Amino acid sequence: MSAALVWFRRDLRTYDHAALHQALRAHPRVHCVFVFDTTILDALPRRDRRVEFILRAVEEVDAALRAMGGALIVRHGDPLVEIPRLAAELGVSAVYANRDYEPAAIARDAEVKRRTASAVPGDTASHNFHDFKDQVIFDRSEVMTQGGTPFSVFTPYKNAWLKRLDPTALRSWPIEDYASHLAPPRDDAPLPTLRDLGFEATDLAALGVPTGMSGAQALFRDFIERIDDYAATRDFPAIGGTSGLSPHLRFGTISIRQLAAYAHAQAGRGASTWLSELIWRDFYHAILWHQPRVATQCFKPAFDALRWDDAPDLLDAWRAGRTGYPLVDAAMRQLVATGWMHNRLRMIVASFLTKDLGLDWRQGEAWFAEKLLDFDLAANNGGWQWAASTGCDAQPWFRIFNPVTQSEKFDTEGRFIRRYVPELARVPQKFIHAPWKMSAAEQAACGVRIGADYPAPVVDHAEARARTLARFQAIRE
């Protein structure tokens, strides 16, 4: 019944927190720590929105813990060193954490467990590393086929997921009842600033991005007012029909159980559709857990033999939002400008990179990993492999998004395009999806010269489609 240490990671909140709940129940004295991991941070640009987002969440966690009599210890370094050292310094008998499912994180936790076991002299058997399910509803092998194998198709997985769902899966892990077990602050040292961490302030505040637990709850309350319309509006980027909660799910500033429980309790189509999106998230985490090789390889091994093109100029055009296809370009510019991209647009730009430009999905995945505020390896990898037709339950390789018809369908009036591609602001709706079809006189009338002010298409879609079909057909043969 000695002290314990709770290691916060992708769970930056002080309510419905599995590891914190379990530690507080089992130990009379519980310390809390967050480590700014230099093995991750050192590779990031000095103005990375994610670091500022995390810091704001950490500040709120510390304030909430202090209101309950505790505090958050913050370290800046390698967790392999910092966690065992802090465990020894505090004389704790156990470290508690919520599970991470990424291959690198699993290896990290195994090493921390090994090092922590020998960090304090004495009975090493009492030094335990306990991990808990917290960022998904079902994890590891909890949802399997009747034959005991992992699912590779979403709909059967979803059906099994829903069949398994019961109140215990959605129960909350309370903290307040055991708050007296929180260890009091050890000192009054201030939390680190961005500058202390080696980073610069970003535009999160200017963009109006809500941060921390309070920001997540504000977004959720707002979404509840719109959830009935979710199924009808979620695919239209100009409308803003999504919840905006993906960064908060990524960093755990909101509880997945809270969201799933709410959605499951509602009767409408909007809530049911949104719950399906949450189940997709569990599905991709299960895929990564059972098939960690997907982090670098195709889920379908045969497609590792695909011969992707090597075209750095096309990759640069895609990254910069200068492909000549307005909706693709608007989406890519939204990503750079805000650190976020609408889900429908993620599918469109991923299809364009792999099926129109003929480039390896891993190049696109890496760009998203660098720019997305909500980057999550499982979901990002699953989405990219879906679009590239190399993944589980993927878009069939012979179905290829047409970037013009997608634009006409999901941004009919060109409102989203004009927001992020101001060169096309005066282009009439008739041409907004394919401005290269305008005559020279029509271009002059709306103040844009295709090929000068705005690029002509970098590829012809019909020709690119034929090349993609041949590329995949060669594998099948």
Beta strands, then each sheet from edge to edge (+ up, - down):
strand 1: 4-8
strand 2: 30-37
strand 3: 72-77
strand 4: 94-98
strand 5: 128-132
sheet 1: 3+ 2+ 1+ 4+ 5+
end
